[in-house]
């Protein structure tokens, strides 16, 4: 029972700390002894390894304890916001293991910025989102979420930044050697068939998995390519949407924009290397863009070359047709299910 209680993250998992310290103490005596059996030089080397292990487990264990406590507090603050999307993004980010200390700092900085920006913008966006979904009742719910978020999100961001930094200290102190992948994992399509390895396709799937957009169940990668004039920017097409992946910020990917196929007011067109997307005008009533048409606006995307542009255009048309067919079948199924 005591192992279960002392292993809780809210207490910092003291059992893990004790276990780590015991490993460090064991290595402190065992390594020099093993070296002494072989010779003086090996004894000195074993002594250095033992001291490093003891200090590493001590500092790393202490940092790990505090990191777990701050992580639990941050999780509680995220729950207070009552924003499931924010909670999901935070959970995915905190579960991602940093590669090194620099990545830990980047992860913490991003969490802090996300908390501050999300907290202050939520005062406006949450009431609007609530009004769109539930009318007047949703508007007042959104006001409440926005007011809670303006305090909880920045505070949670600061705590998450501290937690990520402590994770980095733990990783450096324990000096664990990670096995780095030589290539991205194989991309498995929705049909489940294992095909010959394609590095470009695998890189696209990897980009899709790293995206911080709200992905729905059954959403899958189709194709991607680099944008003209931007080295780290890509256009990515799934079976449900088109996404413009922006340059990395603090070591993480984001999206400049993403549109579902249902937001298209007419089919896309292609002229040379320019792909034109016709999108619904989503401006708030009374604040519409005067440059956009009555129905929407045009998003022009310049691709690398004509051959790749044609491939992207064909893949987009195919994905749209499959999506329309899927929705048609779903509507017919619902019609038969109605009493």
Secondary structure, DSSP 8 states (H G I E B T S, - for coil): -HHHHHT-GGGT-HHHHHHHHHHHHHHHHHHHHHHHHH-HHHHHHHHHHHHHHHHHHHHHHHHHHHHHHHHHHHHHHHHHTT-HHHHHHHHHHHHS--SSHHHHHHHHHHHHHHHHHHHHHHHHHHHHHHHHHHTHHHHHHHHHHHHHHHHHHHHHHHHHHHHHHHHHHHHHHHT------SS------TT-------HHHHHHHHHHHH--S---TT--EEEEEEBTT-TT-EEEEESSEEEEE---BTTB--EEEEEEGGGEEEEEEEETTEEEEEEE----TT---TTS-SSEEEEEEEBS-HHHHHHHHHHHHHHHHHHHHHHHHHHHHHHHH--
